Amino acid sequence: QVQLVESGGGLVQPGGSLRLSCQASGSTLNYYQVAWFRQGPGKEREEVICISHLDGNTYYTNAVKGRFTISRDTAKNTMYLQMNSLQPEDTAVYYCTWRGIYWGQGTQVTVSS
C-alpha cells in the first residue's frame, strides 16, 4: 500500500508561484512513473506533468510548458510541482499519483486577484 499526502496548495494572484509537495510512504518514488494531474471546475481530470519510468524524462501538457516543473527528492521520498506564472485557468484540485495506481487526496490551487 502506497500513501501519498499532498500539501502546498492555496490562493495565489495571477503571475504568482506555488510549490506543491507529495510525501510518499510504503514505496519509493524513485524508478517509478510519477505524475501530477489536475481537475478544474467542471472539467475532467487531466495529466499535467510526469516523470517517465522508461527514460526518466519529463513530459508535460502544452498548457504548462515553461511554467511548471516536476522533481523528486529521493532522500525525503517526496515529489514536487513547482508552478510559476500561474493563471486563472490553472485553478484546479491537483493530485499526485504513483504509477497511476495510488493517488493523493488532492490539494486546491486557486489563482485569482
C-alpha positions in Angstrom: 0.0 0.0 0.0 1.4 3.4 -1.0 0.2 6.5 0.7 0.6 9.9 -0.9 0.0 13.1 1.1 -0.1 16.4 -0.7 0.5 19.9 0.6 1.2 23.4 -0.6 -2.0 24.5 -2.3 -3.7 27.8 -1.7 -4.8 31.1 -3.1 -2.3 33.0 -5.3 -2.6 36.0 -7.6 -2.1 35.7 -11.3 1.6 35.7 -12.1 2.4 34.2 -8.8 4.1 30.9 -7.8 3.3 27.9 -5.7 5.2 24.7 -4.9 3.2 21.6 -4.2 4.6 18.6 -2.3 3.7 15.0 -2.3 5.1 12.9 0.5 5.1 9.2 -0.2 5.2 6.2 2.2 5.0 2.5 1.5 7.2 2.6 -1.6 10.0 4.6 -3.1 9.1 7.3 -5.6 12.4 6.6 -7.4 12.4 4.4 -10.5 8.7 4.5 -11.0 6.5 6.8 -13.1 5.1 9.6 -11.0 2.9 12.4 -12.2 0.7 15.4 -11.3 -2.9 15.6 -12.5 -5.4 18.3 -12.0 -9.1 18.7 -12.2 -10.6 22.2 -12.8 -14.2 23.2 -12.1 -16.5 21.4 -14.5 -13.6 19.7 -16.2 -12.2 16.2 -16.5 -9.1 15.2 -14.7 -6.0 15.8 -16.9 -2.4 14.9 -16.6 -0.2 17.9 -16.2 3.3 16.6 -16.0 5.1 13.3 -15.3 8.5 11.7 -14.9 8.6 8.6 -17.2 9.8 5.3 -15.7 11.1 4.3 -19.1 13.6 7.1 -19.8 13.5 9.4 -16.8 12.4 12.3 -18.9 9.8 14.8 -18.0 6.6 15.1 -20.1 4.0 17.8 -19.7 0.9 19.2 -21.3 1.5 22.2 -23.5 -0.6 24.4 -21.3 2.1 24.3 -18.6 5.2 24.3 -20.8 7.9 26.6 -19.5 5.9 27.3 -16.3 5.7 24.0 -14.3 8.4 21.7 -13.3 8.4 18.3 -11.6 11.1 17.0 -9.3 11.6 14.4 -6.7 13.8 14.1 -3.6 14.7 10.5 -3.1 16.1 11.1 0.4 12.8 12.6 1.5 10.7 10.3 -0.8 8.8 13.4 -1.9 7.9 14.8 -5.2 7.3 18.4 -6.0 5.4 20.5 -8.5 6.8 24.0 -9.0 4.3 26.2 -10.6 5.3 29.7 -11.9 3.4 32.4 -13.8 0.2 31.0 -12.6 -3.0 31.9 -14.4 -6.7 31.7 -13.5 -7.1 28.7 -15.8 -4.6 26.8 -13.6 -7.2 26.8 -10.9 -7.9 23.2 -10.0 -7.5 20.5 -7.5 -4.1 19.0 -8.0 -3.3 15.3 -7.4 -0.1 13.4 -7.3 0.0 9.8 -8.4 2.4 6.9 -8.2 2.2 4.8 -11.3 -1.4 5.8 -11.8 -2.3 3.3 -9.1 -2.2 5.3 -5.9 -3.4 8.9 -5.6 -3.1 11.7 -3.1 -6.1 13.3 -1.7 -5.8 16.4 -3.8 -4.9 20.0 -2.9 -6.7 23.0 -4.1 -5.0 25.7 -6.1 -6.9 28.9 -6.8 -5.5 31.6 -9.0 -7.4 34.8 -8.6 -6.9 38.5 -8.0 
